[in-house]
Amino acid sequence: MERGDRLFRTGDVLSSIFVVRDGGFKTVVLRENGEEQVLGFHLPGDLVGLDAVGLGNHRCDAVALTSTNVCEIRFEDLAGAFADLPSLHKQLLRLIGQHSNRDQDHMAILVRPQANERIALFLLNVAGRYRLALFPVHAFKLPMSRGDIARYMGLASETVSRGFSRLQDDGVIALQGRVVTILNAGALGRLAQHEEMIEPPRHNERRVACIHGAV
């Protein structure tokens, strides 16, 4: 899929869930004024499409942030796949749990009173998600734009850009395009008031096995 392509749209009937292999997606809804509200970001190893599991129809659009590959798991095939591959069931449950945790992370960001706290916590969350997908913790590429990040955090784009620049000027991060390198994880953790989020993982997480080819 190419940047801007939609994996599904609001109202589509649930047919499959997807695992992001590379690139990334944002899930969005349109406000009454036509502006886009970003609900979440989906990075390598993440599931996309769980919003429709409850009612059977998608409640948002999933938009590719970059050139992206996904692994499709047809919803009607899940029961048979679980019977054939018990380990897949455990991996999928783990990913569903991580998806739920990200909703809580989003709320934790939105309730922060200061913009710099929101930005620091966002970067720590993204670093932690790349870590779970077995990517480097301290250097990672943000597939989303500053505008997307702003709409996700309830801030102005200019505020996000200034926040990133301030972190770089203070020697907390280094920026090269959309590549972020965390230079001082302790300072970033203190700024976010979530120092525990920079601790190394106790064990490696594995990404869910693909049972269909990329689409």
C-alpha positions in Angstrom: 0.0 0.0 0.0 1.1 3.6 -0.7 1.0 6.6 1.5 -2.6 7.9 1.8 -4.2 4.5 0.8 -7.0 3.3 3.1 -7.0 -0.2 4.6 -10.6 0.2 5.5 -13.1 3.0 5.9 -15.7 4.0 8.5 -18.7 1.8 8.1 -17.0 -1.0 6.3 -18.0 -4.5 7.4 -15.3 -6.4 9.3 -13.7 -9.0 7.1 -10.1 -9.1 8.3 -7.7 -7.8 10.9 -4.2 -6.9 9.9 -0.7 -7.0 11.3 1.6 -4.1 10.2 4.8 -5.6 8.7 6.5 -2.3 7.9 5.6 1.4 7.6 2.6 2.5 9.6 -1.0 3.6 9.7 -3.1 6.2 11.5 -6.7 5.6 12.5 -8.9 8.7 12.1 -12.4 10.0 12.2 -13.8 13.3 10.8 -15.2 15.9 13.1 -18.3 17.8 12.3 -16.3 20.6 10.9 -14.5 18.3 8.5 -11.2 18.3 10.4 -9.4 15.0 11.0 -9.1 13.6 14.5 -6.2 11.1 14.9 -7.2 8.2 17.2 -4.0 6.2 17.1 -0.9 5.1 15.3 -0.1 1.6 14.2 3.5 0.7 13.9 5.3 -2.5 12.8 4.0 -5.5 14.8 0.7 -3.8 15.6 -2.8 -5.0 14.9 -5.2 -2.8 12.8 -8.9 -3.4 12.6 -9.9 -4.3 16.2 -12.3 -1.4 16.3 -14.8 -3.5 14.4 -14.7 -6.6 16.4 -17.5 -5.6 18.8 -20.1 -4.3 16.4 -19.0 -5.8 13.1 -18.4 -2.5 11.3 -15.3 -0.2 11.4 -15.7 3.0 13.3 -12.8 4.8 11.8 -10.6 5.0 8.7 -7.1 3.4 8.6 -4.8 5.5 6.5 -1.3 4.4 5.4 1.4 6.9 6.7 4.1 5.6 4.3 4.6 2.8 1.8 3.3 -0.1 3.9 3.0 -3.9 3.9 0.5 -5.7 6.1 -0.3 -9.3 6.9 -4.0 -10.1 6.5 -5.8 -12.5 8.8 -9.4 -13.1 7.6 -11.7 -12.9 10.6 -13.6 -16.0 9.6 -10.4 -18.0 9.5 -9.3 -17.1 13.1 -11.0 -20.1 14.8 -9.3 -22.6 12.5 -6.0 -20.9 12.7 -6.1 -21.0 16.5 -6.8 -24.8 16.4 -3.9 -25.4 14.0 -1.5 -22.9 15.7 -2.1 -22.6 19.4 0.9 -20.3 19.7 -0.8 -17.9 17.3 -3.7 -17.6 19.8 -1.3 -16.5 22.6 0.5 -14.0 20.3 -2.8 -12.5 19.2 -4.1 -12.2 22.7 -0.8 -10.4 23.7 -1.2 -8.0 20.8 -4.8 -7.3 21.7 -3.6 -6.5 25.3 -1.0 -4.2 23.9 -3.7 -2.5 21.8 -5.8 -1.9 24.9 -2.7 -0.5 26.7 -2.1 2.0 23.9 -5.6 3.4 24.4 -4.7 4.0 28.0 -1.4 5.6 27.0 -3.3 8.0 24.7 -5.5 9.1 27.6 -2.4 9.5 29.8 -1.0 11.8 27.1 -4.1 13.9 26.8 -4.5 14.6 30.5 -0.9 16.0 30.8 -1.3 19.7 31.5 2.0 20.8 29.7 2.7 20.3 26.0 6.3 19.3 26.7 5.1 16.5 29.0 2.8 15.2 26.3 5.6 15.2 23.7 8.0 13.5 26.0 5.5 10.8 27.0 4.6 10.3 23.3 8.2 9.7 22.4 8.7 7.2 25.2 5.6 5.4 24.2 6.8 5.1 20.6 10.2 4.0 21.7 8.6 1.3 23.9 6.5 0.0 21.0 9.5 -0.2 18.7 11.3 -2.1 21.4 8.5 -4.6 21.7 8.7 -5.1 17.9 12.5 -5.8 18.3 13.6 -2.5 16.8 16.3 -0.3 18.4 15.0 1.5 21.4 17.0 4.8 21.2 16.8 5.5 17.5 13.6 5.2 15.5 11.8 6.8 12.6 8.4 8.5 13.1 6.3 7.7 10.1 3.7 10.3 11.0 3.9 14.0 10.4 4.1 16.7 13.0 0.6 17.6 12.1 -0.6 14.0 12.7 1.2 14.1 16.1 -0.5 17.4 17.0 -4.0 16.0 16.1 -3.3 12.9 18.2 -2.2 14.9 21.2 -4.7 17.8 21.0 -2.0 20.4 20.3 -1.2 22.9 17.5 1.4 21.8 14.9 3.6 24.7 15.8 3.6 23.7 19.5 4.7 20.2 18.5 7.5 21.5 16.3 8.7 23.9 19.0 8.6 21.1 21.5 10.8 18.8 19.4 13.2 21.6 18.7 13.4 22.4 22.4 14.2 18.8 23.3 16.9 18.8 20.6 18.4 22.1 21.9 18.5 20.7 25.4 20.4 17.6 24.2 17.6 15.2 25.1 17.0 14.0 21.6 18.6 14.4 18.2 16.5 14.8 15.0 17.5 14.0 11.5 14.3 14.4 9.4 11.8 12.1 11.0 14.5 9.9 12.7 14.6 10.5 16.5 17.5 9.5 18.6 17.1 9.6 22.3 20.3 11.0 23.8 19.2 11.3 27.4 16.5 8.8 28.3 16.6 9.8 32.0 15.8 13.4 31.2 13.0 12.4 28.8 11.6 10.2 31.5 11.7 12.9 34.1 10.1 15.3 31.8 7.2 12.9 31.1 7.1 12.0 34.8 7.2 8.3 33.7 10.7 7.2 34.4 9.7 3.5 34.6 8.8 3.6 30.9 12.5 3.7 29.9 13.5 0.5 31.7 14.6 -2.3 29.5 12.1 -5.1 28.8 12.2 -8.2 30.9 11.8 -10.5 28.0 11.5 -10.3 24.2 8.1 -10.1 22.6 7.6 -11.8 19.3 5.5 -10.5 16.5 2.4 -12.5 15.4 3.1 -15.0 12.7 1.7 -14.1 9.3 -0.7 -16.7 7.9 -1.4 -14.8 4.7 0.9 -12.9 2.3 1.4 -9.2 2.3 -1.2 -7.1 0.6 
